Every structure is written in structure tokens, then in C-alpha cells.
Amino acid sequence: MDWLGAISVLLGIMLIILGVGMTFSIDIIETVVEKFLGVIAIIFGVVLLSGGYMIVKQE
């Protein structure tokens, strides 16, 4: 579960950067957000998938 927590922290940081980029319209952050939006979606999917697998595995 340690790696799952680490990925969750990373995802939280990415979402904060996404929120800052959408709120304040900083050009550099907007470029980074556009490039990493797909990566954020993939990581979020992996977190949900692995979390769901661990829940199913425990039952």
C-alpha cells in the first residue's frame, strides 16, 4: 500500500498544478497541464484500478 499512497500524493500534486493552471492562466503552467493531462488521467485510472484490486483481493 506504500506505493499506492505515493501515487496518491503525486496525483494530488498534479491536480493542484492543474487547478492553479486553470485558475490563474499562467502560460507556462497551462503548457505543462496540457502535456500532462493524459498522464494525470492514466495515473488516476491506475490508482483506482489498483485500489479496487486490493479491495477485491482482501474479501
C-alpha distance matrix in Angstrom:
0.0 3.8 5.5 5.0 6.3 8.8 10.0 10.6 12.6 14.4 15.2 16.5 18.7 20.0 20.9 22.7 24.6 25.4 26.8 28.8 30.2 31.3 32.7 34.7 35.7 35.2 36.2 33.8 30.7 32.1 32.3 28.8 27.5 29.7 28.3 24.6 24.8 24.0 21.1 19.7 20.3 18.6 15.4 15.5 16.2 13.3 10.8 12.8 13.1 9.6 8.8 12.1 11.6 8.8 11.3 14.1 12.8 12.5 16.0
3.8 0.0 3.8 5.4 5.2 6.3 8.8 9.9 10.8 12.5 14.2 15.4 16.9 18.6 20.0 21.3 23.0 24.4 25.8 27.4 28.9 30.3 31.6 33.2 34.3 33.4 34.5 31.9 29.0 30.7 30.8 27.1 26.3 28.7 27.2 23.5 24.3 23.8 20.6 19.3 20.6 19.0 15.5 16.1 17.4 14.5 12.1 14.8 15.5 12.1 11.7 15.3 15.0 12.5 15.0 17.9 16.6 16.3 19.8
5.5 3.8 0.0 3.8 5.4 4.9 6.2 8.5 9.8 10.5 12.1 14.1 15.4 16.4 18.2 20.0 21.2 22.3 24.2 25.8 26.8 28.4 30.1 31.6 32.3 31.4 32.1 29.4 26.6 28.1 28.0 24.3 23.6 25.7 24.0 20.4 21.3 20.6 17.2 16.3 17.7 15.7 12.3 13.6 14.7 11.6 9.8 13.1 13.5 10.3 11.0 14.6 14.1 12.5 15.4 17.9 16.8 17.3 20.8
5.0 5.4 3.8 0.0 3.8 5.4 5.2 6.2 8.7 9.9 10.4 12.2 14.4 15.2 16.3 18.4 20.0 20.7 22.3 24.3 25.5 26.6 28.2 30.2 31.0 30.5 31.3 29.0 26.0 27.1 27.3 23.8 22.5 24.6 23.3 19.6 19.8 19.1 16.2 14.7 15.5 14.0 10.6 10.9 12.1 9.4 6.7 9.7 10.6 7.8 7.7 11.4 11.7 10.3 12.6 15.4 15.0 15.5 18.6
6.3 5.2 5.4 3.8 0.0 3.8 5.4 5.0 6.3 8.6 9.7 10.5 12.5 14.2 15.2 16.6 18.6 19.7 20.9 22.7 24.3 25.5 26.7 28.5 29.7 29.2 30.4 28.2 25.0 26.5 27.1 23.5 22.3 24.8 23.8 20.0 20.3 20.4 17.4 15.4 16.8 16.0 12.3 12.3 14.3 12.3 9.2 11.9 13.7 11.2 10.2 13.9 14.8 13.0 14.7 17.9 17.7 17.5 20.6
8.8 6.3 4.9 5.4 3.8 0.0 3.8 5.4 5.2 6.3 8.6 9.8 10.8 12.4 14.3 15.5 16.8 18.4 20.0 21.3 22.7 24.4 25.8 27.2 28.1 27.2 28.2 25.6 22.7 24.5 24.7 21.0 20.3 22.9 21.5 17.8 18.8 19.0 15.6 14.1 16.2 15.2 11.4 12.3 14.7 12.5 10.1 13.5 15.1 12.8 12.7 16.5 17.1 15.6 17.8 20.8 20.4 20.6 23.8
10.0 8.8 6.2 5.2 5.4 3.8 0.0 3.8 5.4 5.0 6.0 8.5 9.9 10.4 12.1 14.2 15.3 16.2 18.2 19.9 20.8 22.3 24.1 25.7 26.3 25.6 26.3 23.9 20.9 22.2 22.4 18.8 17.7 20.0 18.6 14.9 15.5 15.4 12.2 10.6 12.5 11.4 7.6 8.7 11.1 9.1 7.1 10.7 12.3 10.7 11.1 14.6 15.4 14.8 17.0 19.6 19.6 20.4 23.3
10.6 9.9 8.5 6.2 5.0 5.4 3.8 0.0 3.8 5.4 5.0 6.1 8.7 9.8 10.4 12.3 14.3 15.0 16.3 18.3 19.7 20.8 22.2 24.2 25.2 24.9 26.1 24.1 20.7 21.9 22.7 19.3 17.7 20.2 19.6 15.8 15.7 16.2 13.5 10.9 12.5 12.5 8.8 8.3 11.2 10.2 7.2 9.9 12.5 11.4 10.5 13.9 15.6 14.8 16.2 19.2 19.8 20.1 22.6
12.6 10.8 9.8 8.7 6.3 5.2 5.4 3.8 0.0 3.8 5.4 5.0 6.3 8.7 9.9 10.6 12.5 14.2 15.3 16.6 18.4 20.0 21.0 22.5 23.8 23.1 24.5 22.3 19.1 20.9 21.8 18.3 17.1 20.1 19.5 15.8 16.4 17.4 14.6 12.1 14.6 14.8 11.2 11.2 14.5 13.5 10.8 13.7 16.3 15.0 14.2 17.7 19.3 18.2 19.6 22.7 23.1 23.2 25.9
14.4 12.5 10.5 9.9 8.6 6.3 5.0 5.4 3.8 0.0 3.8 5.4 5.2 6.3 8.7 9.9 10.7 12.3 14.3 15.5 16.5 18.4 20.0 21.2 22.0 21.0 22.0 19.5 16.5 18.2 18.7 15.0 14.2 17.0 16.0 12.4 13.5 14.4 11.3 9.4 12.4 12.4 9.0 10.0 13.3 12.4 10.7 13.9 16.2 15.2 15.3 18.6 19.9 19.5 21.2 24.0 24.4 25.0 27.7
15.2 14.2 12.1 10.4 9.7 8.6 6.0 5.0 5.4 3.8 0.0 3.8 5.4 5.0 6.1 8.6 9.8 10.3 12.2 14.2 15.1 16.3 18.1 19.9 20.6 20.3 21.3 19.4 16.0 17.0 17.8 14.5 12.7 15.4 14.9 11.1 11.1 12.2 9.7 6.8 9.4 10.2 7.1 7.0 10.6 10.7 8.9 11.5 14.2 14.1 13.9 16.8 18.6 18.6 20.0 22.6 23.5 24.3 26.6
16.5 15.4 14.1 12.2 10.5 9.8 8.5 6.1 5.0 5.4 3.8 0.0 3.8 5.4 5.1 6.2 8.7 9.7 10.5 12.3 14.1 15.2 16.3 18.2 19.5 19.3 21.0 19.3 15.8 17.1 18.6 15.5 13.6 16.7 16.9 13.4 13.1 15.0 13.0 9.7 12.2 13.7 10.7 9.8 13.6 14.0 11.6 13.7 16.8 16.6 15.7 18.6 20.8 20.5 21.3 24.3 25.4 25.6 27.8
18.7 16.9 15.4 14.4 12.5 10.8 9.9 8.7 6.3 5.2 5.4 3.8 0.0 3.8 5.4 5.1 6.3 8.6 9.8 10.6 12.3 14.3 15.3 16.4 17.6 16.8 18.4 16.4 13.0 15.0 16.2 13.0 11.8 15.3 15.3 12.1 12.8 15.0 12.8 10.2 13.4 14.8 12.1 12.1 15.9 16.1 14.3 16.7 19.6 19.3 18.8 21.8 23.8 23.4 24.6 27.5 28.3 28.7 31.1
20.0 18.6 16.4 15.2 14.2 12.4 10.4 9.8 8.7 6.3 5.0 5.4 3.8 0.0 3.8 5.4 5.1 6.1 8.6 9.9 10.4 12.3 14.1 15.5 15.9 15.3 16.3 14.4 11.0 12.3 13.3 10.1 8.5 11.7 11.7 8.5 9.0 11.4 9.5 6.9 10.4 12.1 10.0 10.3 13.9 14.6 13.6 15.9 18.5 18.8 18.8 21.5 23.4 23.6 24.9 27.4 28.5 29.3 31.5
20.9 20.0 18.2 16.3 15.2 14.3 12.1 10.4 9.9 8.7 6.1 5.1 5.4 3.8 0.0 3.8 5.4 4.8 6.1 8.6 9.7 10.4 12.0 14.2 15.0 15.3 16.8 15.7 12.0 12.6 14.5 11.9 9.3 12.4 13.4 10.4 9.5 12.2 11.2 7.8 10.3 12.9 11.2 10.2 13.8 15.3 13.9 15.3 18.4 19.2 18.6 20.9 23.4 23.7 24.4 27.0 28.5 29.1 31.0
22.7 21.3 20.0 18.4 16.6 15.5 14.2 12.3 10.6 9.9 8.6 6.2 5.1 5.4 3.8 0.0 3.8 5.3 5.0 6.2 8.5 9.8 10.4 12.0 13.6 13.6 15.8 14.8 11.0 12.4 14.8 12.4 10.4 14.0 15.2 12.6 12.3 15.4 14.4 11.3 14.0 16.5 14.6 13.8 17.5 18.7 17.0 18.6 21.8 22.3 21.5 24.0 26.5 26.4 27.1 29.9 31.2 31.6 33.6
24.6 23.0 21.2 20.0 18.6 16.8 15.3 14.3 12.5 10.7 9.8 8.7 6.3 5.1 5.4 3.8 0.0 3.8 5.4 5.1 6.0 8.6 9.8 10.6 11.4 10.7 12.4 11.0 7.3 9.1 11.2 8.8 7.4 11.1 12.2 10.2 10.6 14.0 13.1 10.8 13.9 16.3 14.8 14.8 18.3 19.4 18.4 20.3 23.2 23.7 23.5 26.0 28.2 28.4 29.4 32.0 33.2 33.9 36.0
25.4 24.4 22.3 20.7 19.7 18.4 16.2 15.0 14.2 12.3 10.3 9.7 8.6 6.1 4.8 5.3 3.8 0.0 3.8 5.5 5.1 6.2 8.6 10.3 10.5 10.9 12.2 11.7 7.9 8.0 10.4 8.7 5.8 9.0 10.9 9.1 8.2 11.8 11.9 9.4 11.8 14.7 14.0 13.5 16.7 18.5 17.8 19.2 22.0 23.1 23.0 25.0 27.4 28.0 28.8 31.2 32.7 33.6 35.4
26.8 25.8 24.2 22.3 20.9 20.0 18.2 16.3 15.3 14.3 12.2 10.5 9.8 8.6 6.1 5.0 5.4 3.8 0.0 3.8 5.4 5.1 6.0 8.5 9.9 11.1 13.4 13.5 9.9 10.0 13.1 12.0 9.2 12.2 14.5 12.9 11.6 15.2 15.4 12.5 14.4 17.7 16.8 15.6 18.9 20.9 19.7 20.6 23.8 24.9 24.2 26.2 28.9 29.4 29.7 32.2 34.0 34.6 36.2
28.8 27.4 25.8 24.3 22.7 21.3 19.9 18.3 16.6 15.5 14.2 12.3 10.6 9.9 8.6 6.2 5.1 5.5 3.8 0.0 3.8 5.5 5.1 5.9 7.7 8.1 11.0 11.2 7.8 8.8 12.2 11.3 9.6 12.8 15.0 13.9 13.5 17.2 17.2 14.7 17.2 20.2 19.1 18.5 21.9 23.6 22.4 23.8 26.9 27.7 27.2 29.4 31.9 32.2 32.8 35.4 37.0 37.4 39.3
30.2 28.9 26.8 25.5 24.3 22.7 20.8 19.7 18.4 16.5 15.1 14.1 12.3 10.4 9.7 8.5 6.0 5.1 5.4 3.8 0.0 3.8 5.6 5.8 5.5 6.0 8.0 8.5 5.2 5.2 8.7 8.6 6.9 9.5 12.1 11.8 11.5 15.3 15.7 13.9 16.3 19.2 18.8 18.5 21.6 23.5 22.9 24.3 27.1 28.2 28.1 30.1 32.5 33.1 33.9 36.3 37.8 38.7 40.5
31.3 30.3 28.4 26.6 25.5 24.4 22.3 20.8 20.0 18.4 16.3 15.2 14.3 12.3 10.4 9.8 8.6 6.2 5.1 5.5 3.8 0.0 3.8 6.0 5.8 8.3 10.1 11.6 8.7 7.2 10.9 11.3 8.7 10.5 13.7 13.4 12.0 15.7 16.8 14.7 16.2 19.6 19.6 18.7 21.5 23.9 23.3 24.1 27.0 28.5 28.2 29.8 32.5 33.4 33.7 36.0 37.9 38.7 40.2
32.7 31.6 30.1 28.2 26.7 25.8 24.1 22.2 21.0 20.0 18.1 16.3 15.3 14.1 12.0 10.4 9.8 8.6 6.0 5.1 5.6 3.8 0.0 3.8 5.9 8.5 11.5 13.2 10.5 9.9 13.7 14.1 12.0 14.1 17.2 16.7 15.5 19.2 20.1 17.7 19.4 22.8 22.3 21.2 24.3 26.5 25.5 26.3 29.4 30.8 30.0 31.8 34.6 35.2 35.4 37.9 39.8 40.3 41.8
34.7 33.2 31.6 30.2 28.5 27.2 25.7 24.2 22.5 21.2 19.9 18.2 16.4 15.5 14.2 12.0 10.6 10.3 8.5 5.9 5.8 6.0 3.8 0.0 3.8 5.7 9.2 11.1 9.2 9.3 12.9 13.7 12.5 14.7 17.5 17.6 17.1 20.9 21.5 19.5 21.7 24.8 24.3 23.6 26.8 28.8 27.9 29.0 32.1 33.2 32.7 34.7 37.3 37.8 38.2 40.7 42.5 43.0 44.7
35.7 34.3 32.3 31.0 29.7 28.1 26.3 25.2 23.8 22.0 20.6 19.5 17.6 15.9 15.0 13.6 11.4 10.5 9.9 7.7 5.5 5.8 5.9 3.8 0.0 3.8 6.1 8.9 7.7 6.7 10.1 11.8 10.9 12.3 15.3 16.0 15.6 19.3 20.4 18.9 20.9 24.0 24.0 23.7 26.6 28.6 28.2 29.4 32.1 33.5 33.4 35.2 37.7 38.5 39.1 41.4 43.1 44.0 45.6
35.2 33.4 31.4 30.5 29.2 27.2 25.6 24.9 23.1 21.0 20.3 19.3 16.8 15.3 15.3 13.6 10.7 10.9 11.1 8.1 6.0 8.3 8.5 5.7 3.8 0.0 3.8 5.7 5.5 6.0 8.7 10.1 10.4 12.2 14.4 15.3 15.9 19.5 20.0 18.9 21.4 24.1 23.8 24.0 27.1 28.7 28.3 30.0 32.6 33.6 33.7 35.8 38.0 38.7 39.6 42.0 43.4 44.3 46.2
36.2 34.5 32.1 31.3 30.4 28.2 26.3 26.1 24.5 22.0 21.3 21.0 18.4 16.3 16.8 15.8 12.4 12.2 13.4 11.0 8.0 10.1 11.5 9.2 6.1 3.8 0.0 3.8 5.5 5.0 6.3 8.7 9.8 10.6 12.5 14.3 15.2 18.4 19.2 18.9 21.3 23.6 23.8 24.5 27.1 28.7 28.9 30.6 32.8 34.0 34.5 36.5 38.5 39.4 40.6 42.7 44.0 45.2 47.2
33.8 31.9 29.4 29.0 28.2 25.6 23.9 24.1 22.3 19.5 19.4 19.3 16.4 14.4 15.7 14.8 11.0 11.7 13.5 11.2 8.5 11.6 13.2 11.1 8.9 5.7 3.8 0.0 3.8 5.5 5.2 6.4 8.7 10.1 11.0 12.5 14.2 17.3 17.3 17.3 20.2 22.1 21.9 23.0 25.8 26.9 27.1 29.2 31.3 32.1 32.8 35.1 36.8 37.5 39.0 41.2 42.2 43.4 45.6
30.7 29.0 26.6 26.0 25.0 22.7 20.9 20.7 19.1 16.5 16.0 15.8 13.0 11.0 12.0 11.0 7.3 7.9 9.9 7.8 5.2 8.7 10.5 9.2 7.7 5.5 5.5 3.8 0.0 3.8 5.4 5.0 6.0 8.6 9.9 10.4 11.7 15.1 15.0 14.3 17.3 19.4 19.1 19.8 22.8 24.0 23.9 25.9 28.2 29.1 29.5 31.8 33.7 34.3 35.6 37.9 39.0 40.1 42.3
32.1 30.7 28.1 27.1 26.5 24.5 22.2 21.9 20.9 18.2 17.0 17.1 15.0 12.3 12.6 12.4 9.1 8.0 10.0 8.8 5.2 7.2 9.9 9.3 6.7 6.0 5.0 5.5 3.8 0.0 3.8 5.5 5.0 6.1 8.7 9.9 10.3 13.7 14.6 14.0 16.3 18.8 19.1 19.6 22.2 23.9 24.2 25.7 27.9 29.2 29.8 31.7 33.7 34.7 35.8 37.8 39.3 40.5 42.4
32.3 30.8 28.0 27.3 27.1 24.7 22.4 22.7 21.8 18.7 17.8 18.6 16.2 13.3 14.5 14.8 11.2 10.4 13.1 12.2 8.7 10.9 13.7 12.9 10.1 8.7 6.3 5.2 5.4 3.8 0.0 3.8 5.4 5.2 6.4 8.7 10.1 12.8 13.6 14.1 16.3 18.2 18.9 20.0 22.3 23.7 24.4 26.2 28.0 29.3 30.2 32.2 33.8 35.0 36.4 38.2 39.5 41.0 43.0
28.8 27.1 24.3 23.8 23.5 21.0 18.8 19.3 18.3 15.0 14.5 15.5 13.0 10.1 11.9 12.4 8.8 8.7 12.0 11.3 8.6 11.3 14.1 13.7 11.8 10.1 8.7 6.4 5.0 5.5 3.8 0.0 3.8 5.5 5.2 6.1 8.4 11.1 11.0 11.3 14.2 15.8 15.9 17.3 19.8 20.8 21.4 23.5 25.3 26.2 27.2 29.4 30.9 31.9 33.5 35.4 36.4 37.9 40.1
27.5 26.3 23.6 22.5 22.3 20.3 17.7 17.7 17.1 14.2 12.7 13.6 11.8 8.5 9.3 10.4 7.4 5.8 9.2 9.6 6.9 8.7 12.0 12.5 10.9 10.4 9.8 8.7 6.0 5.0 5.4 3.8 0.0 3.8 5.4 5.2 5.7 9.2 9.7 9.1 11.6 13.9 14.1 14.8 17.4 19.0 19.4 21.1 23.1 24.4 25.1 27.0 28.8 29.9 31.2 33.1 34.5 35.9 37.8
29.7 28.7 25.7 24.6 24.8 22.9 20.0 20.2 20.1 17.0 15.4 16.7 15.3 11.7 12.4 14.0 11.1 9.0 12.2 12.8 9.5 10.5 14.1 14.7 12.3 12.2 10.6 10.1 8.6 6.1 5.2 5.5 3.8 0.0 3.8 5.6 5.5 8.1 9.8 10.3 11.8 13.9 15.2 16.0 17.9 19.7 20.7 22.1 23.8 25.4 26.5 28.0 29.7 31.2 32.5 34.1 35.5 37.2 39.0
28.3 27.2 24.0 23.3 23.8 21.5 18.6 19.6 19.5 16.0 14.9 16.9 15.3 11.7 13.4 15.2 12.2 10.9 14.5 15.0 12.1 13.7 17.2 17.5 15.3 14.4 12.5 11.0 9.9 8.7 6.4 5.2 5.4 3.8 0.0 3.8 5.8 7.2 7.9 9.6 11.5 12.6 13.8 15.5 17.2 18.4 19.8 21.6 22.9 24.2 25.7 27.4 28.7 30.2 31.9 33.3 34.4 36.3 38.3
24.6 23.5 20.4 19.6 20.0 17.8 14.9 15.8 15.8 12.4 11.1 13.4 12.1 8.5 10.4 12.6 10.2 9.1 12.9 13.9 11.8 13.4 16.7 17.6 16.0 15.3 14.3 12.5 10.4 9.9 8.7 6.1 5.2 5.6 3.8 0.0 3.8 5.4 4.9 6.0 8.6 9.7 10.3 12.0 14.1 15.1 16.2 18.2 19.6 20.7 22.1 24.0 25.3 26.6 28.3 29.9 31.0 32.7 34.8
24.8 24.3 21.3 19.8 20.3 18.8 15.5 15.7 16.4 13.5 11.1 13.1 12.8 9.0 9.5 12.3 10.6 8.2 11.6 13.5 11.5 12.0 15.5 17.1 15.6 15.9 15.2 14.2 11.7 10.3 10.1 8.4 5.7 5.5 5.8 3.8 0.0 3.8 5.4 5.1 6.3 8.7 10.0 10.6 12.4 14.3 15.4 16.7 18.3 20.0 21.1 22.5 24.3 25.8 27.1 28.6 30.1 31.8 33.5
24.0 23.8 20.6 19.1 20.4 19.0 15.4 16.2 17.4 14.4 12.2 15.0 15.0 11.4 12.2 15.4 14.0 11.8 15.2 17.2 15.3 15.7 19.2 20.9 19.3 19.5 18.4 17.3 15.1 13.7 12.8 11.1 9.2 8.1 7.2 5.4 3.8 0.0 3.8 5.4 5.1 6.2 8.6 9.8 10.6 12.3 14.3 15.4 16.3 18.2 19.8 21.0 22.3 24.3 25.8 26.8 28.2 30.3 32.0
21.1 20.6 17.2 16.2 17.4 15.6 12.2 13.5 14.6 11.3 9.7 13.0 12.8 9.5 11.2 14.4 13.1 11.9 15.4 17.2 15.7 16.8 20.1 21.5 20.4 20.0 19.2 17.3 15.0 14.6 13.6 11.0 9.7 9.8 7.9 4.9 5.4 3.8 0.0 3.8 5.4 5.0 6.1 8.5 9.8 10.5 12.2 14.2 15.1 16.3 18.0 19.7 20.8 22.3 24.2 25.5 26.5 28.5 30.5
19.7 19.3 16.3 14.7 15.4 14.1 10.6 10.9 12.1 9.4 6.8 9.7 10.2 6.9 7.8 11.3 10.8 9.4 12.5 14.7 13.9 14.7 17.7 19.5 18.9 18.9 18.9 17.3 14.3 14.0 14.1 11.3 9.1 10.3 9.6 6.0 5.1 5.4 3.8 0.0 3.8 5.5 5.2 6.0 8.5 9.9 10.5 12.3 14.1 15.3 16.3 18.1 19.8 21.0 22.5 24.2 25.5 27.1 29.0
20.3 20.6 17.7 15.5 16.8 16.2 12.5 12.5 14.6 12.4 9.4 12.2 13.4 10.4 10.3 14.0 13.9 11.8 14.4 17.2 16.3 16.2 19.4 21.7 20.9 21.4 21.3 20.2 17.3 16.3 16.3 14.2 11.6 11.8 11.5 8.6 6.3 5.1 5.4 3.8 0.0 3.8 5.6 5.1 6.1 8.7 9.9 10.6 12.1 14.2 15.3 16.4 18.1 20.0 21.1 22.4 24.0 25.9 27.4
18.6 19.0 15.7 14.0 16.0 15.2 11.4 12.5 14.8 12.4 10.2 13.7 14.8 12.1 12.9 16.5 16.3 14.7 17.7 20.2 19.2 19.6 22.8 24.8 24.0 24.1 23.6 22.1 19.4 18.8 18.2 15.8 13.9 13.9 12.6 9.7 8.7 6.2 5.0 5.5 3.8 0.0 3.8 5.4 5.1 6.2 8.7 9.9 10.4 12.1 14.0 15.2 16.2 18.2 19.9 20.9 22.1 24.3 26.1
15.4 15.5 12.3 10.6 12.3 11.4 7.6 8.8 11.2 9.0 7.1 10.7 12.1 10.0 11.2 14.6 14.8 14.0 16.8 19.1 18.8 19.6 22.3 24.3 24.0 23.8 23.8 21.9 19.1 19.1 18.9 15.9 14.1 15.2 13.8 10.3 10.0 8.6 6.1 5.2 5.6 3.8 0.0 3.8 5.4 5.0 6.1 8.6 9.7 10.4 12.0 14.0 15.1 16.3 18.2 19.8 20.7 22.5 24.6
15.5 16.1 13.6 10.9 12.3 12.3 8.7 8.3 11.2 10.0 7.0 9.8 12.1 10.3 10.2 13.8 14.8 13.5 15.6 18.5 18.5 18.7 21.2 23.6 23.7 24.0 24.5 23.0 19.8 19.6 20.0 17.3 14.8 16.0 15.5 12.0 10.6 9.8 8.5 6.0 5.1 5.4 3.8 0.0 3.8 5.5 5.1 6.3 8.5 10.0 10.5 12.2 14.1 15.4 16.6 18.3 19.8 21.3 23.1
16.2 17.4 14.7 12.1 14.3 14.7 11.1 11.2 14.5 13.3 10.6 13.6 15.9 13.9 13.8 17.5 18.3 16.7 18.9 21.9 21.6 21.5 24.3 26.8 26.6 27.1 27.1 25.8 22.8 22.2 22.3 19.8 17.4 17.9 17.2 14.1 12.4 10.6 9.8 8.5 6.1 5.1 5.4 3.8 0.0 3.8 5.5 5.2 6.0 8.5 9.8 10.5 12.1 14.2 15.3 16.3 18.0 20.0 21.5
13.3 14.5 11.6 9.4 12.3 12.5 9.1 10.2 13.5 12.4 10.7 14.0 16.1 14.6 15.3 18.7 19.4 18.5 20.9 23.6 23.5 23.9 26.5 28.8 28.6 28.7 28.7 26.9 24.0 23.9 23.7 20.8 19.0 19.7 18.4 15.1 14.3 12.3 10.5 9.9 8.7 6.2 5.0 5.5 3.8 0.0 3.8 5.5 5.0 5.9 8.3 9.7 10.3 12.1 14.1 15.2 16.0 18.2 20.2
10.8 12.1 9.8 6.7 9.2 10.1 7.1 7.2 10.8 10.7 8.9 11.6 14.3 13.6 13.9 17.0 18.4 17.8 19.7 22.4 22.9 23.3 25.5 27.9 28.2 28.3 28.9 27.1 23.9 24.2 24.4 21.4 19.4 20.7 19.8 16.2 15.4 14.3 12.2 10.5 9.9 8.7 6.1 5.1 5.5 3.8 0.0 3.8 5.5 5.3 5.9 8.4 9.8 10.6 12.2 14.2 15.1 16.6 18.7
12.8 14.8 13.1 9.7 11.9 13.5 10.7 9.9 13.7 13.9 11.5 13.7 16.7 15.9 15.3 18.6 20.3 19.2 20.6 23.8 24.3 24.1 26.3 29.0 29.4 30.0 30.6 29.2 25.9 25.7 26.2 23.5 21.1 22.1 21.6 18.2 16.7 15.4 14.2 12.3 10.6 9.9 8.6 6.3 5.2 5.5 3.8 0.0 3.8 5.6 5.1 6.0 8.4 9.9 10.5 12.1 14.0 15.5 16.9
13.1 15.5 13.5 10.6 13.7 15.1 12.3 12.5 16.3 16.2 14.2 16.8 19.6 18.5 18.4 21.8 23.2 22.0 23.8 26.9 27.1 27.0 29.4 32.1 32.1 32.6 32.8 31.3 28.2 27.9 28.0 25.3 23.1 23.8 22.9 19.6 18.3 16.3 15.1 14.1 12.1 10.4 9.7 8.5 6.0 5.0 5.5 3.8 0.0 3.8 5.5 5.2 6.1 8.7 10.0 10.5 12.0 14.4 15.8
9.6 12.1 10.3 7.8 11.2 12.8 10.7 11.4 15.0 15.2 14.1 16.6 19.3 18.8 19.2 22.3 23.7 23.1 24.9 27.7 28.2 28.5 30.8 33.2 33.5 33.6 34.0 32.1 29.1 29.2 29.3 26.2 24.4 25.4 24.2 20.7 20.0 18.2 16.3 15.3 14.2 12.1 10.4 10.0 8.5 5.9 5.3 5.6 3.8 0.0 3.8 5.4 5.0 6.2 8.6 9.8 10.2 12.3 14.5
8.8 11.7 11.0 7.7 10.2 12.7 11.1 10.5 14.2 15.3 13.9 15.7 18.8 18.8 18.6 21.5 23.5 23.0 24.2 27.2 28.1 28.2 30.0 32.7 33.4 33.7 34.5 32.8 29.5 29.8 30.2 27.2 25.1 26.5 25.7 22.1 21.1 19.8 18.0 16.3 15.3 14.0 12.0 10.5 9.8 8.3 5.9 5.1 5.5 3.8 0.0 3.8 5.4 5.2 6.3 8.7 9.8 10.8 12.9
12.1 15.3 14.6 11.4 13.9 16.5 14.6 13.9 17.7 18.6 16.8 18.6 21.8 21.5 20.9 24.0 26.0 25.0 26.2 29.4 30.1 29.8 31.8 34.7 35.2 35.8 36.5 35.1 31.8 31.7 32.2 29.4 27.0 28.0 27.4 24.0 22.5 21.0 19.7 18.1 16.4 15.2 14.0 12.2 10.5 9.7 8.4 6.0 5.2 5.4 3.8 0.0 3.8 5.4 5.1 6.2 8.5 10.0 11.1
11.6 15.0 14.1 11.7 14.8 17.1 15.4 15.6 19.3 19.9 18.6 20.8 23.8 23.4 23.4 26.5 28.2 27.4 28.9 31.9 32.5 32.5 34.6 37.3 37.7 38.0 38.5 36.8 33.7 33.7 33.8 30.9 28.8 29.7 28.7 25.3 24.3 22.3 20.8 19.8 18.1 16.2 15.1 14.1 12.1 10.3 9.8 8.4 6.1 5.0 5.4 3.8 0.0 3.8 5.4 5.1 6.0 8.6 10.2
8.8 12.5 12.5 10.3 13.0 15.6 14.8 14.8 18.2 19.5 18.6 20.5 23.4 23.6 23.7 26.4 28.4 28.0 29.4 32.2 33.1 33.4 35.2 37.8 38.5 38.7 39.4 37.5 34.3 34.7 35.0 31.9 29.9 31.2 30.2 26.6 25.8 24.3 22.3 21.0 20.0 18.2 16.3 15.4 14.2 12.1 10.6 9.9 8.7 6.2 5.2 5.4 3.8 0.0 3.8 5.5 5.0 6.2 8.9
11.3 15.0 15.4 12.6 14.7 17.8 17.0 16.2 19.6 21.2 20.0 21.3 24.6 24.9 24.4 27.1 29.4 28.8 29.7 32.8 33.9 33.7 35.4 38.2 39.1 39.6 40.6 39.0 35.6 35.8 36.4 33.5 31.2 32.5 31.9 28.3 27.1 25.8 24.2 22.5 21.1 19.9 18.2 16.6 15.3 14.1 12.2 10.5 10.0 8.6 6.3 5.1 5.4 3.8 0.0 3.8 5.4 5.3 6.6
14.1 17.9 17.9 15.4 17.9 20.8 19.6 19.2 22.7 24.0 22.6 24.3 27.5 27.4 27.0 29.9 32.0 31.2 32.2 35.4 36.3 36.0 37.9 40.7 41.4 42.0 42.7 41.2 37.9 37.8 38.2 35.4 33.1 34.1 33.3 29.9 28.6 26.8 25.5 24.2 22.4 20.9 19.8 18.3 16.3 15.2 14.2 12.1 10.5 9.8 8.7 6.2 5.1 5.5 3.8 0.0 3.8 5.5 5.4
12.8 16.6 16.8 15.0 17.7 20.4 19.6 19.8 23.1 24.4 23.5 25.4 28.3 28.5 28.5 31.2 33.2 32.7 34.0 37.0 37.8 37.9 39.8 42.5 43.1 43.4 44.0 42.2 39.0 39.3 39.5 36.4 34.5 35.5 34.4 31.0 30.1 28.2 26.5 25.5 24.0 22.1 20.7 19.8 18.0 16.0 15.1 14.0 12.0 10.2 9.8 8.5 6.0 5.0 5.4 3.8 0.0 3.8 5.6
12.5 16.3 17.3 15.5 17.5 20.6 20.4 20.1 23.2 25.0 24.3 25.6 28.7 29.3 29.1 31.6 33.9 33.6 34.6 37.4 38.7 38.7 40.3 43.0 44.0 44.3 45.2 43.4 40.1 40.5 41.0 37.9 35.9 37.2 36.3 32.7 31.8 30.3 28.5 27.1 25.9 24.3 22.5 21.3 20.0 18.2 16.6 15.5 14.4 12.3 10.8 10.0 8.6 6.2 5.3 5.5 3.8 0.0 3.8
16.0 19.8 20.8 18.6 20.6 23.8 23.3 22.6 25.9 27.7 26.6 27.8 31.1 31.5 31.0 33.6 36.0 35.4 36.2 39.3 40.5 40.2 41.8 44.7 45.6 46.2 47.2 45.6 42.3 42.4 43.0 40.1 37.8 39.0 38.3 34.8 33.5 32.0 30.5 29.0 27.4 26.1 24.6 23.1 21.5 20.2 18.7 16.9 15.8 14.5 12.9 11.1 10.2 8.9 6.6 5.4 5.6 3.8 0.0
